[in-house]
Amino acid sequence: MRVVIVGAGQAGASLAAKLRALGHDGEIVLLGDEPAPPYQRPPLSKAYLLGEMEADRLWLRAPEFWAENRIELRLGQPVTSIDRAARTVTVGGAALAYDHLALTTGSSPRRLPAAIGGALDGVFTVRTLADVDAMRAEFRPGRRVIIVGGGYIGLEAAAVAAKLGLDVTVLEMAPRILQRVAAPETSGFVRDMHEAHGVKVLEATALDRLEGDRRVKGAVLKDGRVLPADFVIVGVGITPNSQLAEAAGLAIDNGIATDEMGRTSDPFIWAAGDCASFPWQGGRIRLESVGNAIDQAEAVAANILGAAAPYAAKPWFWSDQYDLKLQIAGLNTGYDRIVTRKGEGEAVSFWYYRGGELLAVDAMNDSRAYMVGKRLIETGKSPAPEIIAGTGDLKTLLKA
């Protein structure tokens, strides 16, 4: 049985490795459209951009792993179409047959329209190794950078720029940074930290356009202000790479729609990672995280081999900014109450409740709160909010 995997990111690499680990002895072909071997994305906007990590430390596996495990790794070869009837994909102009096909195509950053300056030189996104390589030379002390978007990617880039001595301005059109993903308490904590490092955070501030002849030289805001810039980083979210699946007639619903096993609307095609949406608590969800990419891909690998085990997502995320390690467990959708718990020193955690149900935890430099919160959420336990807000040892809650 030949398994073809389209997309050589975290999910694709994990799926291929898990197939072999589970004893699959047939062919595995892993197709990547980038020239680099499968690599970690999180360090790109942090350690790699700072110059603290070399490219070869980004690789998910040692170069010899793929050959030793008989995984055919084809790089720089985008797949252009899927023929479901013939069970082939077109790559490099030739048809490649599959018995099972896994789509781990990931996601792409949203870009500013060319009509408002998005195509000017000096305007960057942060998603691939090539993206970061293209902008690294811009990070020189004293230069002015405008970051459009106050989400995690933009804020991580802002932290790197501030640490390297740049003049940094973050533009967020929503009333607060991180509004889509975090409570006001977390937003405020992160905003205060950035401002303490000299970053100008402009919330409820919309961009009208970028200006410049061929290269960007500034940003014009909706209120008429003009901010000078030597370069601009755009961090306004990502979209799932579902175009290939959609062209093949697969069901699309906020990404490539799968069932609880990871199977698409075609019984011989599967999907995992950023590109895939799946059933969740009576609805459908798509998770953008390394943890989900690995766990879902490994679940799909097992199901390709016949495990027939529903994927049980355990959402968790993290972000590193300056000396802050923000760790997030669970999903905060629908929360109606935030409980604040002070940790040791400057550590603090914010606990999301809906009624009496614990939904999620944001832990700032508080790994104990994160670990305990994650365990509580995964086991369905919801301590009373007043207990969380107290000063007792959190670990005792796991024994209750």
JOQUI-V743140 format. One line per field, one symbol per residue. ss: DSSP state (a for helix, b for strand, c for the rest). Layout:
# JOQUI-V743140
ss->???
This chain:
# JOQUI-V743140
ss->ccbbbbcccaaaaaaaaaaaaccccccbbbbcccccccbccaaaacaaaaccccaaacbcccccaaaaccbbbbccccbbbbbccccbbbbccbbbbccbbbbcccbbbccccaaaccccbcbbbcccaaaaaaaaaacccccbbbbbcccaaaaaaaaaaaacccbbbbbccccccccccccaaaaaaaaaaaaacccbbbccccbbbbbcccbccbbbbccccbbbccbbbbcccbbbccaaaaaccccbcccbbcccccbcccccbbbccccbbbbbccbbbccccaaaaaaaaaaaaaaacccccccccccbbbbbbccbbbbbbbccccccbbbbbbcccccbbbbbbbccbbbbbbbbccaaaaaaaaaaaaccccccaaaacccccaaaaaac
